[in-house]
Amino acid sequence: MKAAFNLHFETSPHRFPAGSGMGGSKQRAPTRIVGICLVLGLFPLPLFPLTVSAHATTKPLTGPDGHYCGKLLSSGLLVDVETSLQADPKGHISGTYRFDDDGNTTAGTLSEIGTAHGTVRTLHWSDKYGMGSLTIRFDAGYGRFEGLWGPQDAVPSYTWNGGNCGAPIS
């Protein structure tokens, strides 16, 4: 990373004229250093032009908490699903979901399996049809996820995705 400003001080004897108080006297070096530190300490940081990374202005990584609208594969059809997730202080994810079930709404619960951190998580799902696992991969900003779900004791292979859509499920 390249520094936004450079505080380079050269104190070699050839740089300052004799008698200026800034020459090569070894006895005055500690005084100069202390003086420079005091002067720098008196100025508030905004006086130094710090550059801001483009990443600092984007949505910070807040974690998986949110309300996601998307699709899941149910009975051979991609149907609307709303997934609401929250993480406890240790980062463990739990939540609820509801999906369009042939004109009705089916609701269920989610709970993380294990104690993973990061953007790939495995959750346990449960609803009136049974239970199973859901493996999801969030994008870097936790604005959306792509996932695969499956019934208990089966490898997850059915689509379940979502993108941030606002308010929690009521």
One Martini backbone bead per residue (centre of mass of N, CA, C, O) as a GRO file, in nm:
protein
  170
    1MET     BB    1   0.097   0.036   0.023
    2LYS     BB    2   0.050   0.365  -0.032
    3ALA     BB    3   0.111   0.648   0.099
    4ALA     BB    4  -0.052   0.958   0.148
    5PHE     BB    5   0.205   1.042   0.315
    6ASN     BB    6   0.529   1.215   0.381
    7LEU     BB    7   0.757   1.189   0.666
    8HIS     BB    8   1.055   1.331   0.575
    9PHE     BB    9   1.357   1.347   0.766
   10GLU     BB   10   1.653   1.534   0.729
   11THR     BB   11   1.973   1.548   0.947
   12SER     BB   12   2.208   1.624   0.795
   13PRO     BB   13   2.473   1.848   0.803
   14HIS     BB   14   2.456   1.942   0.489
   15ARG     BB   15   2.156   2.068   0.506
   16PHE     BB   16   2.261   2.265   0.735
   17PRO     BB   17   2.371   2.537   0.864
   18ALA     BB   18   2.580   2.670   1.061
   19GLY     BB   19   2.410   2.778   1.354
   20SER     BB   20   2.091   2.686   1.314
   21GLY     BB   21   2.026   2.422   1.503
   22MET     BB   22   2.035   2.181   1.250
   23GLY     BB   23   2.272   2.030   1.277
   24GLY     BB   24   2.508   1.764   1.383
   25SER     BB   25   2.432   1.764   1.674
   26LYS     BB   26   2.398   1.510   1.906
   27GLN     BB   27   2.264   1.677   2.142
   28ARG     BB   28   2.004   1.779   1.956
   29ALA     BB   29   1.846   1.533   1.850
   30PRO     BB   30   1.640   1.475   2.078
   31THR     BB   31   1.510   1.755   2.064
   32ARG     BB   32   1.407   1.735   1.774
   33ILE     BB   33   1.233   1.485   1.807
   34VAL     BB   34   1.051   1.597   2.029
   35GLY     BB   35   0.957   1.845   1.868
   36ILE     BB   36   0.824   1.695   1.635
   37CYS     BB   37   0.623   1.535   1.807
   38LEU     BB   38   0.481   1.782   1.928
   39VAL     BB   39   0.388   1.914   1.667
   40LEU     BB   40   0.227   1.674   1.557
   41GLY     BB   41   0.036   1.660   1.815
   42LEU     BB   42  -0.104   1.950   1.767
   43PHE     BB   43  -0.214   1.830   1.508
   44PRO     BB   44  -0.471   1.745   1.352
   45LEU     BB   45  -0.537   1.501   1.121
   46PRO     BB   46  -0.695   1.674   0.895
   47LEU     BB   47  -0.426   1.818   0.789
   48PHE     BB   48  -0.389   1.547   0.663
   49PRO     BB   49  -0.400   1.404   0.343
   50LEU     BB   50  -0.620   1.157   0.326
   51THR     BB   51  -0.695   0.874   0.167
   52VAL     BB   52  -0.975   0.707   0.020
   53SER     BB   53  -1.097   0.425  -0.035
   54ALA     BB   54  -1.333   0.282  -0.233
   55HIS     BB   55  -1.417   0.066  -0.015
   56ALA     BB   56  -1.508   0.272   0.216
   57THR     BB   57  -1.783   0.363   0.045
   58THR     BB   58  -1.893   0.100   0.078
   59LYS     BB   59  -2.046  -0.155   0.194
   60PRO     BB   60  -2.005  -0.305   0.468
   61LEU     BB   61  -1.925  -0.577   0.645
   62THR     BB   62  -2.214  -0.713   0.822
   63GLY     BB   63  -2.326  -0.969   0.731
   64PRO     BB   64  -2.615  -1.187   0.715
   65ASP     BB   65  -2.803  -0.983   0.797
   66GLY     BB   66  -3.140  -1.027   0.664
   67HIS     BB   67  -3.350  -0.973   0.373
   68TYR     BB   68  -3.438  -1.224   0.131
   69CYS     BB   69  -3.502  -1.240  -0.217
   70GLY     BB   70  -3.623  -1.530  -0.417
   71LYS     BB   71  -3.535  -1.867  -0.511
   72LEU     BB   72  -3.685  -2.201  -0.528
   73LEU     BB   73  -3.689  -2.547  -0.549
   74SER     BB   74  -4.029  -2.682  -0.599
   75SER     BB   75  -4.167  -2.932  -0.751
   76GLY     BB   76  -3.995  -2.832  -1.021
   77LEU     BB   77  -4.013  -2.526  -0.920
   78LEU     BB   78  -3.969  -2.186  -0.931
   79VAL     BB   79  -3.999  -2.007  -0.628
   80ASP     BB   80  -4.084  -1.792  -0.402
   81VAL     BB   81  -3.853  -1.646  -0.153
   82GLU     BB   82  -3.815  -1.575   0.201
   83THR     BB   83  -3.517  -1.472   0.381
   84SER     BB   84  -3.433  -1.464   0.731
   85LEU     BB   85  -3.137  -1.329   0.889
   86GLN     BB   86  -2.933  -1.401   1.186
   87ALA     BB   87  -2.672  -1.304   1.410
   88ASP     BB   88  -2.497  -1.369   1.663
   89PRO     BB   89  -2.225  -1.266   1.845
   90LYS     BB   90  -2.072  -1.541   1.722
   91GLY     BB   91  -2.216  -1.584   1.412
   92HIS     BB   92  -2.467  -1.745   1.436
   93ILE     BB   93  -2.714  -1.873   1.227
   94SER     BB   94  -3.057  -1.765   1.188
   95GLY     BB   95  -3.410  -1.838   1.083
   96THR     BB   96  -3.641  -1.766   0.815
   97TYR     BB   97  -3.906  -1.893   0.592
   98ARG     BB   98  -4.089  -1.836   0.275
   99PHE     BB   99  -4.313  -2.000   0.037
  100ASP     BB  100  -4.452  -2.076  -0.259
  101ASP     BB  101  -4.737  -2.323  -0.237
  102ASP     BB  102  -4.963  -2.337  -0.450
  103GLY     BB  103  -5.092  -2.051  -0.315
  104ASN     BB  104  -4.935  -2.096  -0.063
  105THR     BB  105  -4.776  -2.079   0.260
  106THR     BB  106  -4.449  -2.179   0.356
  107ALA     BB  107  -4.289  -2.238   0.665
  108GLY     BB  108  -3.958  -2.188   0.824
  109THR     BB  109  -3.643  -2.297   0.956
  110LEU     BB  110  -3.310  -2.180   1.064
  111SER     BB  111  -2.981  -2.342   1.129
  112GLU     BB  112  -2.669  -2.362   1.206
  113ILE     BB  113  -2.404  -2.573   1.122
  114GLY     BB  114  -2.207  -2.503   1.341
  115THR     BB  115  -1.900  -2.257   1.335
  116ALA     BB  116  -1.890  -2.072   1.095
  117HIS     BB  117  -1.708  -1.846   0.883
  118GLY     BB  118  -1.816  -1.632   0.646
  119THR     BB  119  -1.960  -1.694   0.311
  120VAL     BB  120  -1.982  -2.002   0.397
  121ARG     BB  121  -2.285  -2.190   0.470
  122THR     BB  122  -2.455  -2.423   0.697
  123LEU     BB  123  -2.794  -2.527   0.707
  124HIS     BB  124  -3.091  -2.595   0.880
  125TRP     BB  125  -3.399  -2.720   0.771
  126SER     BB  126  -3.760  -2.656   0.855
  127ASP     BB  127  -4.080  -2.816   0.776
  128LYS     BB  128  -4.372  -2.981   0.681
  129TYR     BB  129  -4.176  -3.176   0.488
  130GLY     BB  130  -3.915  -3.137   0.683
  131MET     BB  131  -3.557  -3.192   0.646
  132GLY     BB  132  -3.224  -3.026   0.612
  133SER     BB  133  -2.995  -2.876   0.385
  134LEU     BB  134  -2.808  -2.555   0.350
  135THR     BB  135  -2.593  -2.410   0.109
  136ILE     BB  136  -2.419  -2.096   0.130
  137ARG     BB  137  -2.315  -1.806  -0.082
  138PHE     BB  138  -2.187  -1.510  -0.030
  139ASP     BB  139  -2.121  -1.217  -0.097
  140ALA     BB  140  -1.902  -0.980   0.012
  141GLY     BB  141  -2.167  -0.784   0.113
  142TYR     BB  142  -2.431  -0.953   0.180
  143GLY     BB  143  -2.659  -0.905  -0.064
  144ARG     BB  144  -2.616  -1.213  -0.152
  145PHE     BB  145  -2.721  -1.557  -0.249
  146GLU     BB  146  -2.610  -1.894  -0.309
  147GLY     BB  147  -2.787  -2.216  -0.324
  148LEU     BB  148  -2.824  -2.546  -0.167
  149TRP     BB  149  -3.070  -2.802  -0.132
  150GLY     BB  150  -3.175  -3.076   0.097
  151PRO     BB  151  -3.253  -3.350   0.221
  152GLN     BB  152  -3.210  -3.564   0.442
  153ASP     BB  153  -2.927  -3.747   0.353
  154ALA     BB  154  -2.858  -3.537   0.121
  155VAL     BB  155  -2.736  -3.380  -0.140
  156PRO     BB  156  -2.725  -3.070  -0.222
  157SER     BB  157  -2.931  -2.968  -0.545
  158TYR     BB  158  -3.120  -2.722  -0.483
  159THR     BB  159  -3.234  -2.421  -0.539
  160TRP     BB  160  -3.120  -2.121  -0.338
  161ASN     BB  161  -3.195  -1.773  -0.337
  162GLY     BB  162  -3.077  -1.423  -0.265
  163GLY     BB  163  -3.179  -1.079  -0.211
  164ASN     BB  164  -3.185  -0.785  -0.085
  165CYS     BB  165  -3.528  -0.654   0.046
  166GLY     BB  166  -3.533  -0.555   0.360
  167ALA     BB  167  -3.766  -0.637   0.550
  168PRO     BB  168  -3.883  -0.840   0.764
  169ILE     BB  169  -4.052  -1.100   0.849
  170SER     BB  170  -4.404  -1.116   0.969
   0.00000   0.00000   0.00000
